[in-house]
Amino acid sequence: MDWRQDAKREDSRPSTQAPKRAPWSCVETGTSPGSDLCVRHSRPLDSYCCTDEQVICALCASAEHMGHTIGYVREERRRKQKELSDVQTKSKQILREQEKKCKNMGKTLKQIQEEGSETQDYCEIVLVGIIDSLQRHYMSVRELIRGHEEEAAAQVQASLQKVEEMRKRDDELDHLAQTVSDVHFLQDWPSMQRLWNKDRLHRLHRLHEDSEDPLLRFEFTKRAVNQLAKQLEEFCDSKFASLSQTVADIGEQQESEEESEEDDMQQRCEASYTQSHGFSGGNNMTEHSVEPKTREEFLQYACCLSLDPATAHEDLVISAGGKEVRLSPSEFKSSAARFPHRFLHRRQVLCREGLQAERCYYEIEVKGDKAEIALAYRGIDRRSRTRLSAFGATESSWSLDRSANYSVSHRAESVQLTTCPSQRRLGVYLNFAAGALSFYEVSDRMTFLYKVEAEFTEPLYPGFWLGENCCISICDLSSDR
């Protein structure tokens, strides 16, 4: 726009510029309310200074807005009208969405109350279940302590009985020493000498030195429970403290998902289509999650095992290669002091290897009528006379019992199977990550027996219990793969 011709008509007198005020001020723009004329110049307000956002006349533009971006009022109105229309459209859209959400607010408030009550009941059920679980564990600890009491009392009673027997023998020695008759002395001395030879005295002395403090187990139990209590308290404090933050994070994630609901819906539809047509993604998760069916597929996860003589009961003898265990003649029994970690009262043995790989498979051959094929945590009780040391009797072991029928035991609870043993070779398949343990009979095909589902928290050690005239061999699967 050429403003110079209009500027010539301006009064040649010097003008004093008023102090700058807020936009749309009547003094600065020279406008008065309800008028389309400039108050200062009485000219039409047909120009618009985009820089100062003011409606002005042509003389104002040339005198006071030099170098600014100037446009026509009508054109600027159309431009601003379009911006206003866009804002109105968005505002009405947001308003409709909010009104739609608020339409059932009364119903939503009621649902909030109902959901809050239901959530409270649900959480109470879950937490009460945890408390019940702790109570069950507490009962197990009480049973453990009772077992310690029985063993300690039996140990003390046995020691007292031995002391009493030794006192009687000592009195006999005193009586013999005081015998006046040489004939009677020489007649009684040989039997007394055999009874109190140097080897027997040495064994009695060693037995006294090696005897375990009967109160030591109680101290160990208290320490273990105290450590567990601290760990549980720290765990609960940490988890419950992060509970609110976890819920908040889930809420933020849900809001983000709602903002992209259409995109997510499309992705889910595509995923559903892909699955329904048998396609798999780059991770090949569908194929990876398929469990083996044939023996060839199981053999892909074959693991190497060997028996641990340090855990074997004194009635058991293990082959030189560590692959076979059988009942031993009494003259071959080894000293209990030599292997302090062995099973003292049950004919059981563990393997050296702890299994915690995602998938493991092994096979064993059973000769005999009764046997147990088990997996146990390393810390299973090996000294108790009670069921605490038996495979499948506590939470630390799972056992397949093979006799006239099969049964599966855990925490002293047994599931009786209808299948009768028909094969001597058994297969054990462990999916540690998925918490699955399966037993099979192995022949030209795999015969499924039972599947255990649990959350394994430690490596599992294969173990065996042997009945009379029983022999168990770990099969070498390297040549079959």
Secondary structure, 3 states (H helix, E strand, C coil): CCCHHHHHCCCCCCCCCCCCCCCCCHHHHCCCCCCCECCCCCCECCEEECCCCEEECHHHHHHHCCCCCEEEHHHHHHHHHHHHHHHHHHHHHHHHHHHHHHCCHHHHHHHHHHHHHHHHHHHHHHHHHHHHHHHHHHHHHHHHHHHHHHHHHHHHHHHHHHHHHHHHHHHHHHHHHCCCCHHHHHHHHHHHHHHCCHHHHHHHHHHHHHCCCCCHHHHHHHHHHHHHHHHHHHHHHHHHHCHHHHHHHHHHHHHHHHHCHHHHHHHHHHHHHHHHCCCCCCCCHHHHCCCCCCHHHHHCCECCCCECHHHCCCCEEECCCCCEEEECCHHHCCCCCCCCCCCCCCCEEEECCCECCCCEEEEEEEECCCEEEEEECCCCCCCCCCHHHCCCCCCCEEEEEECCCEEEEECCEEEECCCCCCCCEEEEEEECCCCEEEEEEECCCEEEEEEEECCCCCCEEEEEEECCCCEEEECCCCCCC
